[in-house]
Structure formats: structure tokens, C-alpha cells
Amino acid sequence: MAKEFSYEARDKTGKRVAGSVSAANKYEALLELRRSGLVIANLSEGKATKTTTFWEFLQQPVLGTSKLQPGQLSSVLRQLANLLSAGVPIDRSLKLLLRVPKDQKTKDFIQGAHRNVTQGNSLSAAWGGYRGFPKYGFSMLKAGETSGNLEDALLRIADVIDRNIELRSLISSSLAYPLFLFLVSVTVVVLLLIYAVPQFLDIFTLWGGELPRSTMLLIKASETLKLWGPFGLGIMVIGVISIFVWRSTASGRLAWDTLLLRLPLFGNIIRDTDSARLFRTVSGMLHAGVALPVALRLGAGAAGNLRLENSLVTCARKVETGASLFAALKHENVFPETIVELIAMGEEAGDLASAIDQGAQLLESETRQKVKNLTTMLEPAMILFMALVVGFVVISILLPVVTIMNMPM
């Protein structure tokens, strides 16, 4: 399992820098930092922490808006790749990109790279420590610089980012409407129980007759909600906060992510989505010339699921000892069978990168179909649920009213 190491160092210009790096052990972390051109002053296990004054805290951007959004990063990488493909030197390319109208965050991102490159640093060293730049992107850039094919590495990083955006957007947009219907139905029922039912309760009390069982159940639910509602809401808030705190721990996040993979209906979609993103990243690094164990370790961080991440890091260790990737993945028994079998064929054919890429595409296609099927099923189910619940409440209120109106004066 990859560990976090915090470091303090100086770059080629002598400027003091600090941050965190993921590696299997302290020695690998030291090698990774030295390859970045840093002179290490201190390296210790654990994430880097930084103390700030109150004034510095006030000046920090809200919700981390200082880093580029994935779409912005992809656009910059593609534009830079196009300029490099046209034969424009990298320092000149970055300077040309600064002339194109962009927001301040993008300008700062490009300006920082241009400043580092003109000072003699590599592009991977310039962007490797940037908070919004993915770790796998650093390795792909490094491999591209070594092989002399930097523009291809830039395009592959952009492809990975765009695929991740597309898949995430598909899932969120597909599930947004069913979730909206569910929230509307719950809101309507709560409002009816809190405001509508008590208005009719006085009428039912004056009538004095025997109320239908459904109406009695509704009145009981209304009284319970008014009496215990605030307490229940407080318990829910405390519960949600407790889950977030528990999930922030290593053991809590591992248990949570494992639970997500076992959810009915959604578990397979989560597994296929995270696996597609993970193996798409690994494939991009292999095509860029990154060694398989390194690609597996860095690609693990793209999964977004700690259970899958730990499993892939375990596979990387086994590959380093001479095991085949297929055997390692098969032993973990957590990744989709589709891509595991394709990897077996890729290893036999001697074209592992293309096999992984094909498997990632197949997983994305299957995920789209599963999301489409789930949406097709959920939308009418939510509409039916809303109709039944709201209909039950309305009928339970109106039934005694109709009975009272039909009574002889």
C-alpha cells in the first residue's frame, strides 16, 4: 500500500519548497523527489501540514478554487501538445498560451510552468508539485520527456482526464432526475404531515366519529413528526457528521469503500466506473513508456476507491517479484472479470498496454449501459413511489372529509 511522505527541499533555483509524495517506502519517495530535481532537506512519513496566520487564512480561496478544474487542465494540455507538434519550442509554446484570453487560475498555471522552464527545469518538475496536477500525469510527462515524445504524453494525459470527466458527468446527470423526484416526494409528504394534517385534525375531533385506520395512522405520523422531528433531524445531522469523521480515517474509508462495492444495484456500477478510470490511467502511462509496476502504483490513486487502490498496489508488488499481472489481479478477486481476461490475452500477445486500454473502453461502455438501464428502471419507480405515498396521504385526509359532508344534518 502506498504511503504518504512529507518533505522539505530546495529546487534548482534554491527556493524552499514543501509538500507530500506517495511511495511504497521512504527510499522510493527519496528517489522520486530526486528525479524531480529537488535537494531534500527533510523527509518523514505522514502528510505535510502547514500552519497559517489568520490573515493568510482569510486570503485563501474558498473551497480550494485555486487549482484548475479537470476540463481547464485538459484544454491547456491539448493546446500545448498542438503547439509542440507544430515544432514550436516549449518555452515559446507556453508564452504563446499566455496570450490566449484565460481566467487567472489558468494563467498562473501556465506562467508558473513558463518561469520554471526558462530557468532550466523540466515541464514535469514544473507541474509535478502543482496541487491540481494528477500524480500519474507527472510520471507520464517524465516518460514523455525521456523518450522525446512530450506532445504524445500531453495528449494521453488529456485523454485520461476527458474520459474521467465524461464518465462522471454521465453518471451524475443520469441519476439527478430520480434523486430529484425522491427528494420532492419526501418534501411534499413532510409538509403535508406538518401543516395539512393538523388543519383537518380539529374538524375530525369536532365530528367525533370513528376515523378510518389510514387516517388514524396519518394523524399518528403527524404527531410523531411534530414531537420528535427536531430530535430526529439532530440525530441525522450527528450521524452524517460521524460518518464523515469515521470515513476520514484510513480504516473507516477502507470499510466504507468496500461497502460501496457491495451495494445492490449500485455496487457493480461503482466498481466498473472506478476500474475503468484506474485502468485507463494505467494504460496511458504504459503507452507513455512508464514501467508497469510504477504505472500500477500511480494508477491506483486514480481509482477513487481505497479497496481497489490497495488491491492494485498489492498487484504492483507481486509484479515486481515476477508474477504476471493477470495472476495478481485474479488473486485479488475484486476487479471486473472482463478486463482481467483481456489482460491475460494481452500478456500472452505481448501487447499489455493495448489490452488494458481496450478493457477500459469496454468497461466504460458497459457502465454507460448499466447506468442507462438503472435510470430507465429508477425514473418510473420514483414516479410510482411519489404517486403512491402522496396519494395515500391525500386520500387519508379526504376520506373522513367526504364522510362528514355526506352525513345528514
C-alpha positions in Angstrom: 0.0 0.0 0.0 1.3 3.4 -1.0 2.2 5.7 1.9 2.3 9.5 2.2 5.6 11.2 2.9 6.0 14.9 3.7 9.2 16.6 2.6 11.1 19.9 2.8 13.5 20.6 0.0 15.0 23.2 -2.3 14.5 23.4 -6.1 17.1 24.2 -8.7 16.8 27.9 -8.1 17.4 27.4 -4.4 13.8 28.2 -3.5 12.4 26.3 -0.4 9.5 24.0 -1.2 7.4 21.6 0.8 4.8 19.1 0.0 3.8 15.4 0.1 4.6 12.4 -2.2 3.1 8.9 -2.4 5.5 5.9 -2.4 5.8 2.4 -1.2 8.6 3.3 1.2 10.9 6.1 2.2 13.7 5.1 -0.2 11.3 5.2 -3.2 10.0 8.6 -2.1 13.5 9.9 -1.9 14.3 8.6 -5.4 11.1 10.1 -6.8 11.9 13.5 -5.3 15.5 13.5 -6.5 14.3 12.7 -10.0 12.2 15.8 -9.8 15.4 17.8 -9.3 14.9 18.6 -5.6 17.6 18.7 -2.9 15.9 17.1 0.1 16.3 18.7 3.5 13.8 16.6 5.4 11.7 13.6 4.6 9.3 11.9 7.0 6.2 9.7 6.8 2.9 11.4 7.0 1.1 14.1 5.1 2.6 17.6 5.1 0.9 20.2 7.3 1.3 23.9 7.0 0.5 26.4 9.7 -1.0 29.7 8.5 -1.7 33.0 10.2 -5.2 34.3 10.5 -4.6 36.8 7.7 -3.2 34.1 5.4 -6.3 32.0 6.2 -8.6 34.9 5.1 -6.7 35.2 1.9 -7.0 31.5 1.0 -9.5 30.8 -1.9 -12.9 29.4 -0.8 -13.3 25.6 -1.4 -9.9 25.2 -3.0 -10.7 27.2 -6.1 -7.0 28.0 -6.7 -6.5 24.7 -8.5 -7.6 24.2 -12.1 -10.7 22.2 -12.9 -10.1 19.0 -14.9 -11.7 20.4 -18.0 -9.4 23.5 -17.9 -6.3 21.4 -17.3 -7.2 19.1 -20.3 -7.7 22.2 -22.6 -4.3 23.6 -21.6 -2.5 20.2 -22.2 -4.1 19.8 -25.6 -3.2 23.4 -26.7 0.4 22.9 -25.6 0.6 19.5 -27.4 -0.7 21.1 -30.6 2.0 23.8 -30.5 4.7 21.3 -29.7 3.6 19.1 -32.6 3.9 22.1 -34.9 7.6 22.4 -33.9 7.3 25.4 -31.6 9.8 25.2 -28.7 8.3 24.5 -25.3 9.2 27.9 -23.8 7.8 29.7 -26.8 4.7 27.5 -26.7 4.0 28.4 -23.1 4.5 32.1 -23.8 2.0 31.8 -26.7 -0.6 30.1 -24.5 -0.4 33.1 -22.1 -1.6 35.4 -24.9 -4.8 33.5 -25.3 -7.6 35.0 -23.1 -7.9 32.8 -20.0 -9.0 33.1 -16.4 -6.4 34.0 -13.7 -6.0 30.4 -12.4 -5.1 29.1 -15.9 -2.7 32.0 -16.4 -1.0 31.3 -13.1 -0.7 27.6 -14.0 0.9 28.4 -17.4 3.0 31.3 -16.0 4.5 29.0 -13.3 5.5 26.4 -16.0 6.9 29.1 -18.3 9.0 30.5 -15.4 10.4 27.1 -14.4 11.1 26.0 -18.0 13.0 29.2 -18.8 15.1 28.7 -15.6 16.2 25.3 -17.0 13.7 23.0 -15.2 11.7 20.3 -17.0 7.9 20.6 -17.5 7.3 17.5 -15.3 9.3 19.2 -12.5 7.3 22.5 -13.0 3.9 20.8 -12.9 4.7 17.8 -10.7 4.2 19.8 -7.5 1.1 21.7 -8.6 -1.9 20.8 -6.4 -4.3 20.3 -9.3 -2.0 18.2 -11.5 -2.5 14.4 -11.1 0.3 12.3 -9.9 0.0 9.9 -12.8 0.4 12.9 -15.1 3.8 13.7 -13.6 5.1 10.2 -14.5 3.6 10.3 -18.0 5.3 13.7 -18.6 8.6 12.3 -17.2 8.4 9.3 -19.5 7.5 11.6 -22.5 10.4 13.9 -21.8 12.8 10.9 -21.6 11.5 9.3 -24.8 11.4 12.7 -26.6 7.7 12.4 -27.3 6.3 15.0 -24.9 3.3 16.1 -27.0 2.0 12.5 -27.1 2.3 12.3 -23.3 0.4 15.5 -23.0 -2.4 14.2 -25.3 -2.6 11.0 -23.3 -3.0 12.8 -20.0 -5.7 15.0 -21.6 -7.5 11.8 -22.9 -7.5 10.3 -19.4 -8.9 13.5 -17.9 -11.6 13.9 -20.5 -12.7 10.2 -20.2 -13.0 10.6 -16.4 -15.0 13.8 -16.9 -17.3 12.2 -19.4 -18.0 9.1 -17.2 -18.5 11.2 -14.1 -20.9 13.6 -16.0 -22.9 10.6 -17.4 -23.5 9.1 -14.0 -24.4 12.3 -12.2 -26.7 13.6 -15.0 -28.4 10.2 -15.3 -29.1 9.9 -11.5 -30.0 13.5 -11.0 -33.7 13.3 -12.1 -34.6 10.1 -10.0 -32.9 11.7 -7.0 -34.8 15.0 -7.6 -38.1 13.0 -7.7 -37.3 11.2 -4.5 -36.5 14.5 -2.6 -39.6 16.2 -4.0 -41.8 13.3 -2.8 -40.2 13.3 0.7 -40.6 17.1 1.0 -44.2 17.0 -0.1 -45.1 14.3 2.4 -43.3 16.1 5.3 -45.1 19.4 4.5 -48.5 17.6 4.4 -47.8 15.9 7.7 -46.6 19.1 9.4 -49.1 21.6 8.0 -52.0 20.0 6.3 -53.0 17.2 8.6 -53.2 19.4 11.8 -55.6 21.7 10.0 -58.0 18.8 9.4 -57.5 17.3 12.9 -59.8 19.9 14.5 -62.5 19.0 12.0 -62.1 15.3 12.7 -62.2 16.0 16.5 -65.5 18.0 16.3 -67.0 15.3 14.1 -66.4 12.7 16.9 -67.0 9.8 14.6 -64.7 6.8 14.1 -61.9 7.6 11.7 -60.5 5.2 9.0 -57.4 3.3 10.0 -55.4 5.0 7.3 -56.4 8.4 8.7 -55.5 7.4 12.3 -52.1 6.2 11.0 -51.6 9.5 9.3 -52.5 11.5 12.4 -50.2 9.4 14.5 -47.4 10.0 12.0 -48.1 13.8 12.0 -48.0 13.9 15.8 -44.8 11.9 16.0 -43.1 14.1 13.4 -44.0 17.3 15.2 -42.9 15.9 18.5 -39.8 14.1 17.6 -38.9 15.7 14.2 -36.3 18.2 15.5 -34.7 15.5 17.7 -34.7 13.1 14.7 -33.2 15.7 12.5 -30.5 16.4 15.0 -29.7 12.7 15.2 -29.4 12.5 11.4 -27.1 15.5 11.3 -24.9 14.0 14.1 -25.0 10.7 12.2 -23.9 12.2 8.9 -21.1 14.2 10.6 -20.0 11.0 12.5 -19.9 9.1 9.2 -17.7 11.8 7.6 -15.3 11.8 10.6 -15.1 8.0 10.6 -14.6 7.9 6.8 -11.7 10.3 7.1 -9.8 7.6 9.0 -7.8 5.0 7.0 -9.8 2.1 8.4 -13.1 3.9 8.1 -12.5 4.8 4.4 -11.5 1.3 3.6 -14.6 -0.1 5.2 -16.8 2.5 3.5 -15.3 1.9 0.1 -15.6 -1.9 0.5 -19.3 -1.4 1.4 -19.9 0.7 -1.7 -18.6 -2.1 -3.9 -21.2 -4.5 -2.3 -24.2 -2.3 -2.6 -27.1 -3.8 -4.6 -27.7 -2.2 -8.0 -25.1 0.5 -7.5 -22.1 -1.7 -6.4 -21.2 -3.1 -9.8 -21.6 0.4 -11.4 -19.2 1.9 -8.8 -16.7 -0.9 -9.3 -16.8 -0.7 -13.1 -16.6 3.1 -13.1 -13.6 3.2 -10.7 -11.9 0.3 -12.5 -12.3 1.9 -15.9 -10.8 5.2 -14.6 -8.0 3.3 -12.9 -7.0 1.1 -15.9 -7.4 4.0 -18.4 -4.8 5.8 -16.3 -2.5 2.8 -16.2 -2.9 2.3 -20.0 -2.0 5.9 -20.6 1.2 5.6 -18.6 2.2 2.4 -20.3 1.8 4.0 -23.7 3.9 6.9 -22.5 6.7 4.5 -21.5 6.2 4.2 -17.8 7.3 0.8 -16.3 4.4 -1.5 -15.3 4.9 -1.6 -11.5 5.2 2.2 -11.4 2.2 2.6 -13.6 0.2 0.3 -11.3 1.2 2.2 -8.2 0.4 5.6 -9.6 -2.7 4.5 -11.4 -4.0 3.1 -8.1 -4.5 6.7 -6.8 -6.9 7.4 -9.7 -9.4 4.7 -8.6 -11.1 6.9 -6.0 -11.8 3.7 -4.0 -9.4 2.7 -1.3 -10.3 -1.0 -1.7 -9.4 -1.0 -5.4 -6.4 1.2 -4.7 -4.9 -1.2 -2.1 -5.6 -4.2 -4.4 -3.8 -2.6 -7.3 -0.8 -1.6 -5.1 -0.6 -5.3 -3.9 -0.7 -6.3 -7.6 2.3 -4.0 -8.3 4.3 -5.6 -5.5 3.6 -9.1 -7.0 4.5 -7.9 -10.5 7.8 -6.6 -9.1 8.6 -10.1 -7.7 8.0 -11.7 -11.1 4.2 -12.6 -11.1 2.1 -11.9 -14.1 -0.4 -9.0 -13.8 -3.3 -11.4 -14.7 -2.4 -13.8 -11.8 -2.1 -10.9 -9.4 -5.5 -9.4 -10.4 -7.1 -12.8 -10.4 -5.9 -13.4 -6.8 -7.3 -10.1 -5.6 -10.8 -11.1 -6.9 -12.1 -7.5 -6.8 -11.7 -6.2 -10.4 -14.2 -6.9 -13.2 -13.7 -10.3 -14.9 -13.9 -8.6 -18.3 -10.7 -6.6 -18.0 -8.9 -9.4 -16.1 -9.4 -11.8 -19.0 -8.4 -9.1 -21.6 -5.2 -8.5 -19.6 -4.4 -12.2 -19.7 -4.7 -12.2 -23.5 -2.6 -9.0 -23.7 0.2 -10.6 -21.7 0.1 -13.6 -24.0 0.2 -11.4 -27.1 2.9 -9.1 -25.7 0.7 -6.0 -26.0 -0.4 -5.3 -22.5 -1.0 -1.6 -22.9 -3.4 -2.0 -25.8 -5.2 -4.8 -23.9 -5.7 -2.6 -20.8 -6.8 0.3 -23.0 -9.4 -2.0 -24.7 -10.6 -3.3 -21.4 -11.0 0.2 -20.0 -13.1 1.2 -23.1 -15.2 -2.0 -22.7 -15.8 -1.2 -19.0 -16.8 2.4 -19.9 -19.3 1.0 -22.5 -20.7 -1.5 -20.0 -21.0 1.3 -17.4 -22.9 3.5 -19.8 -25.4 0.7 -20.5 -25.8 -0.2 -16.8 -26.4 3.4 -15.9 -28.9 3.7 -18.8 -30.7 0.6 -17.6 -30.7 1.7 -14.0 -32.1 5.1 -15.0 -34.8 3.5 -17.1 -35.9 1.5 -14.1 -35.5 4.2 -11.4 -37.4 7.0 -13.1 -40.8 5.2 -13.3 -40.1 3.6 -9.9 -39.6 7.0 -8.3 -42.7 8.4 -10.0 -44.8 5.5 -8.8 -43.4 5.8 -5.3 -44.2 9.5 -5.2 -47.8 8.9 -6.5 -48.5 6.1 -4.0 -47.1 8.0 -1.0 -48.7 11.3 -1.8 -51.9 9.6 -2.9 -52.1 7.7 0.4 -51.7 11.0 2.4 -54.3 12.9 0.3 -56.9 10.0 0.3 -56.4 9.5 4.1 -57.2 13.2 4.6 -60.1 13.5 2.2 -61.9 10.2 3.1 -63.2 11.5 6.5 -64.0 14.9 5.0 -66.2 13.3 2.3 -67.8 11.1 5.0 -68.6 14.2 7.1 -70.0 16.1 4.1 -72.4 13.2 3.3 -73.7 12.9 6.9 -77.4 14.1 7.3 -77.7 17.4 9.1 
